[in-house]
Amino acid sequence: MNNKNIRRIVIVGGGTAGWMAASGLVALLPKGDYDITLIESEQIGTVGVGEATIPLIRIFNHNLGVNEAEFMRKTGATFKLGIEFHNWKSSGQHYFHPFGKYGRELDAVPFHQYWMRAREHGKCAELSELSLCEVMARAKKFAPNSTDPKSVLSTMGYAYHLDAGLYAKFLREYSESRGVTRIEGKVTDVRLREADGYIESVQLESSRIVEGDLFIDCSGFRGLLIEEALKTGYEDWSHLLPCDRALAVPSENAGQKRPYTMSIAHAAGWQWRIPLQHRTGNGHIFCSKYMSEDEATGILLSNLEGEALAEPRLLPFKTGRRKKFWNKNCVAIGLSAGFMEPLESTSIHLIQQAVGQLIGLFPVAEINEAEVEQFNAMTIRDYELIRDFLVLHYHVNERPEDFWQMCRTMDIPESLQQRIALFNNRGRLFIEQENLFKPTSWLAVLYGQGLYPAGYDPMADRREAKEVDNFLGDISRSFAKATDAMPLHDDFIDRNCKSDFA
Ligand SMILES: Cc1cc2nc3c(=O)[nH]c(=O)nc-3n(C[C@H](O)[C@H](O)[C@H](O)COP(=O)(O)OP(=O)(O)OC[C@H]3O[C@@H](n4cnc5c(N)ncnc54)[C@H](O)[C@@H]3O)c2cc1C
């Protein structure tokens, strides 16, 4: 029988990370065996951004048993089919990074190799016509995907744009109704055990002491437990991702809501537009070495599609990760664990991933070093693979400004150099099992940023040219036909999941 000494779980922080951790743990750990307490301070508040997600969030919601329509109504969510990148390679150019996959499988040869072969022979659909998500996004249409592999809808995937504050509230209701205890208060002291430096308790401003066996640090950028108390250390990645400031501002919606995120490159960074049911989230990520806050604010405000609803808010950050995500009896999740800019909407995913990995390695009688090491190794890998993908967007560009020239000439990780070299030769994409970004994503961004291989893989010559042309033609026609039959994104939301406040 298991001797469960680790019973009292204390989560510090009630932002997206804190409430995702609380809801994930209460949903998936054995019922009644654990006391889960979450401490948050309304006075300190949350970062209040983090509104674009990736399709795997649907697995998180599914594991919680959440009803999609209810979740969307309560969080003002819209659907997301991918990201449209503007001006990233060069001014005026744009491309789309779709969810789901390009085309359909024909045999063991990667789909894009057939596309490159047809393209080389001059008659071929554009890549943009060969992704159902992209075709739907351009038409501002939406329909959910299908699990039937025979349906064209099985080739698409979707995520959400959601209101971060409302999502935390939604998860709070979920968690409290299942037994999580919430304590309102400000942590002012963290007490360590003399013998081994483990966290014993946290003390609140009210003098109340909260003891625990396992502490989850969701306190945001400052890392109240993992850094301020345990001095874990931070690996700085600013040399690879040099942007260090964000300005965020909500605006009124203007026109139809796009079922995708927009990312628009500027002189020293980029701007996001995230459509929600009740407003649009906007922000400008920039590098303070190359642009002043005033200039960045001016660019952001002059590029809003609707009226600004507040003053822009500055959020400084340092890209990187904690040296250890799990240190002693403390696990850092969310901004306290590390930060990479929201270029591919990966932070909420990293929270979900950490919660899942913690559950998979949950300590029983005591903290076990092998489990801690496994958690840290897996999380470091997750961060590094995402980092490489983000660096690709910056490094491969043709923009003239100093910032972009610096990105073009900076040293990049060898792993990324190798991936680019492999693609440049024969378009080969060998993507590790654990890589969050699959071949569709790498192809979209490598090609979108302006790279094209010297030739295709000769394996694609296995098929007759005519057969390949017909195959590609059938796909683009079937995607166009399926999209024609779909409702507009706005209409789909109005009919199925409209918020009371939208
Ligand atoms: C500019 C920007 C844009 C982003 N966009 C995206 C995006 O599009 N997609 C995405 O996936 N992610 C995005 N992110 C990341 C995302 O916002 C975060 O991952 C997510 O919100 C989790 O934050 P958090 O809960 O870790 O921290 P916070 O939201 O900062 O929450 C910290 C919590 O700790 C509490 N706290 C702190 N100190 C104390 C104390 N002493 N006592 C008690 N409580 C305390 C606070 O009250 C709060 O409840 C973005 C981040 C930034 C900065």
The ligand as an SDF file (V2000), in Angstrom:
LIG
                    3D

 53 58  0  0  0  0  0  0  0  0999 V2000
    2.6690   40.3430  -23.0370 C   0  0  0  0  0  0  0  0  0  0  0  0
    2.2760   38.9250  -22.8260 C   0  0  0  0  0  0  0  0  0  0  0  0
    1.4270   38.3080  -23.7270 C   0  0  0  0  0  0  0  0  0  0  0  0
    1.0900   36.9660  -23.5600 C   0  0  0  0  0  0  0  0  0  0  0  0
    0.2880   36.3350  -24.4820 N   0  0  0  0  0  0  0  0  0  0  0  0
    0.0710   35.0090  -24.3750 C   0  0  0  0  0  0  0  0  0  0  0  0
   -0.7100   34.3070  -25.3260 C   0  0  0  0  0  0  0  0  0  0  0  0
   -1.2510   34.8870  -26.2610 O   0  0  0  0  0  0  0  0  0  0  0  0
   -0.8550   32.9820  -25.1650 N   0  0  0  0  0  0  0  0  0  0  0  0
   -0.3010   32.3000  -24.1310 C   0  0  0  0  0  0  0  0  0  0  0  0
   -0.4220   31.0820  -24.0610 O   0  0  0  0  0  0  0  0  0  0  0  0
    0.3760   32.9580  -23.1740 N   0  0  0  0  0  0  0  0  0  0  0  0
    0.5790   34.2700  -23.2760 C   0  0  0  0  0  0  0  0  0  0  0  0
    1.2760   34.9270  -22.3100 N   0  0  0  0  0  0  0  0  0  0  0  0
    1.6720   34.2070  -21.0990 C   0  0  0  0  0  0  0  0  0  0  0  0
    0.4840   34.1220  -20.1480 C   0  0  0  0  0  0  0  0  0  0  0  0
   -0.0160   35.3980  -19.8810 O   0  0  0  0  0  0  0  0  0  0  0  0
    0.9080   33.4600  -18.8460 C   0  0  0  0  0  0  0  0  0  0  0  0
    1.5590   32.2570  -19.1230 O   0  0  0  0  0  0  0  0  0  0  0  0
   -0.2910   33.1510  -18.0010 C   0  0  0  0  0  0  0  0  0  0  0  0
   -1.0970   34.2700  -17.8390 O   0  0  0  0  0  0  0  0  0  0  0  0
    0.1370   32.6360  -16.6580 C   0  0  0  0  0  0  0  0  0  0  0  0
    0.5510   33.6560  -15.8200 O   0  0  0  0  0  0  0  0  0  0  0  0
    0.7890   33.2830  -14.3000 P   0  0  0  0  0  0  0  0  0  0  0  0
   -0.4620   32.7270  -13.7570 O   0  0  0  0  0  0  0  0  0  0  0  0
    2.0140   32.4590  -14.2470 O   0  0  0  0  0  0  0  0  0  0  0  0
    1.1660   34.6830  -13.6430 O   0  0  0  0  0  0  0  0  0  0  0  0
    0.2060   35.9300  -13.1730 P   0  0  0  0  0  0  0  0  0  0  0  0
   -0.9560   36.1070  -14.0740 O   0  0  0  0  0  0  0  0  0  0  0  0
    1.1650   37.0380  -13.0180 O   0  0  0  0  0  0  0  0  0  0  0  0
   -0.3370   35.4620  -11.7930 O   0  0  0  0  0  0  0  0  0  0  0  0
    0.4400   35.5260  -10.6210 C   0  0  0  0  0  0  0  0  0  0  0  0
   -0.4450   35.2750   -9.4240 C   0  0  0  0  0  0  0  0  0  0  0  0
    0.3680   35.2460   -8.2670 O   0  0  0  0  0  0  0  0  0  0  0  0
   -0.1990   36.0590   -7.2800 C   0  0  0  0  0  0  0  0  0  0  0  0
    0.8440   36.5490   -6.4030 N   0  0  0  0  0  0  0  0  0  0  0  0
    2.0350   37.1070   -6.7360 C   0  0  0  0  0  0  0  0  0  0  0  0
    2.7130   37.4460   -5.6280 N   0  0  0  0  0  0  0  0  0  0  0  0
    1.9400   37.0780   -4.5770 C   0  0  0  0  0  0  0  0  0  0  0  0
    2.0800   37.1760   -3.1770 C   0  0  0  0  0  0  0  0  0  0  0  0
    3.1340   37.7280   -2.6050 N   0  0  0  0  0  0  0  0  0  0  0  0
    1.0870   36.6990   -2.4010 N   0  0  0  0  0  0  0  0  0  0  0  0
   -0.0230   36.1340   -2.9400 C   0  0  0  0  0  0  0  0  0  0  0  0
   -0.2080   36.0230   -4.2630 N   0  0  0  0  0  0  0  0  0  0  0  0
    0.7600   36.5000   -5.0660 C   0  0  0  0  0  0  0  0  0  0  0  0
   -0.9120   37.1460   -8.0510 C   0  0  0  0  0  0  0  0  0  0  0  0
   -1.9000   37.7720   -7.2710 O   0  0  0  0  0  0  0  0  0  0  0  0
   -1.4980   36.3380   -9.1860 C   0  0  0  0  0  0  0  0  0  0  0  0
   -2.6900   35.7430   -8.7680 O   0  0  0  0  0  0  0  0  0  0  0  0
    1.5900   36.2700  -22.4440 C   0  0  0  0  0  0  0  0  0  0  0  0
    2.3940   36.9150  -21.5080 C   0  0  0  0  0  0  0  0  0  0  0  0
    2.7440   38.2280  -21.6940 C   0  0  0  0  0  0  0  0  0  0  0  0
    3.6200   38.9060  -20.6860 C   0  0  0  0  0  0  0  0  0  0  0  0
  1  2  1  0
  2  3  1  0
  2 52  2  0
  3  4  2  0
  4  5  1  0
  4 50  1  0
  5  6  2  0
  6  7  1  0
  6 13  1  0
  7  8  2  0
  7  9  1  0
  9 10  1  0
 10 11  2  0
 10 12  1  0
 12 13  2  0
 13 14  1  0
 14 15  1  0
 14 50  1  0
 15 16  1  0
 16 17  1  0
 16 18  1  0
 18 19  1  0
 18 20  1  0
 20 21  1  0
 20 22  1  0
 22 23  1  0
 23 24  1  0
 24 25  2  0
 24 26  1  0
 24 27  1  0
 27 28  1  0
 28 29  2  0
 28 30  1  0
 28 31  1  0
 31 32  1  0
 32 33  1  0
 33 34  1  0
 33 48  1  0
 34 35  1  0
 35 36  1  0
 35 46  1  0
 36 37  1  0
 36 45  1  0
 37 38  2  0
 38 39  1  0
 39 40  1  0
 39 45  2  0
 40 41  1  0
 40 42  2  0
 42 43  1  0
 43 44  2  0
 44 45  1  0
 46 47  1  0
 46 48  1  0
 48 49  1  0
 50 51  2  0
 51 52  1  0
 52 53  1  0
M  END
$$$$
